[in-house]
Amino acid sequence: MENDNLTLLPKELSTFQKLESLYLNGNKFTKFPQELENLEKLKYIEFYDNPLILNEYKPNGNMVIKF
């Protein structure tokens, strides 16, 4: 899901309960998508090249987020 000019995540993404990594580089996210909190297996997320403004999201201790 890189370089797709996304500002929101597709609703279907919440059904991918076994998802462990997600690459959202080169999109237009301005806030951390709260929907990702429900993906319990998700451990690694990349947000390079997004105009991201961090909201008060605190990832669980097993998650790595790179901006």
Phi, psi and omega per residue, in radians:
M1 nan 0.734 -3.124
E2 -1.736 2.555 3.065
N3 0.968 0.728 -3.128
D4 -1.927 0.122 -3.116
N5 1.015 0.553 -3.141
L6 -1.288 2.477 2.980
T7 -2.019 -0.351 3.093
L8 -2.330 2.706 3.072
L9 -1.501 2.564 3.050
P10 -1.091 2.449 -3.124
K11 -1.043 -0.524 -3.121
E12 -1.120 -0.377 -3.113
L13 -1.038 -0.536 -3.123
S14 -1.171 -0.231 3.116
T15 -1.512 -0.155 -3.125
F16 -1.501 1.197 -3.026
Q17 -1.180 -0.264 3.123
K18 -1.711 0.064 -3.127
L19 -1.095 2.206 -3.106
E20 -1.903 -0.453 3.113
S21 -2.467 2.658 -3.078
L22 -2.560 2.258 -3.117
Y23 -1.987 1.892 -3.091
L24 -1.988 0.495 -3.111
N25 -1.135 2.581 3.024
G26 1.221 0.549 3.083
N27 -1.953 -2.783 -3.082
K28 -2.206 0.617 3.112
F29 -1.232 2.311 3.059
T30 -1.891 -0.285 3.099
K31 -2.348 2.658 3.079
F32 -1.154 2.178 -3.124
P33 -1.149 1.958 -3.109
Q34 -1.101 -0.375 3.128
E35 -1.051 -0.426 -3.112
L36 -1.204 -0.335 3.118
E37 -1.055 -0.480 -3.081
N38 -1.435 -0.148 -3.139
L39 -1.606 1.538 -2.985
E40 -1.117 -0.461 -3.128
K41 -1.520 -0.194 -3.096
L42 -1.147 2.120 -3.066
K43 -2.103 -0.310 -3.051
Y44 -2.484 2.229 3.122
I45 -2.361 2.373 3.027
E46 -2.005 2.363 3.134
F47 -2.228 0.475 -3.129
Y48 -1.029 2.569 3.079
D49 1.043 0.769 2.992
N50 -2.189 2.573 3.079
P51 -1.403 0.824 -2.985
L52 -1.206 2.257 2.994
I53 -1.951 2.034 -3.068
L54 -1.177 2.164 2.968
N55 -1.575 -2.995 -2.999
E56 -1.477 0.830 3.088
Y57 -1.513 2.276 3.090
K58 -2.056 1.844 -3.100
P59 -1.154 2.758 3.077
N60 -1.148 2.878 -3.035
G61 -1.107 -0.288 -3.108
N62 -1.651 -0.078 -3.027
M63 -1.695 2.408 3.051
V64 -1.964 2.201 3.114
I65 -2.121 2.225 -3.139
K66 -2.046 2.310 -3.129
F67 -2.029 nan nan
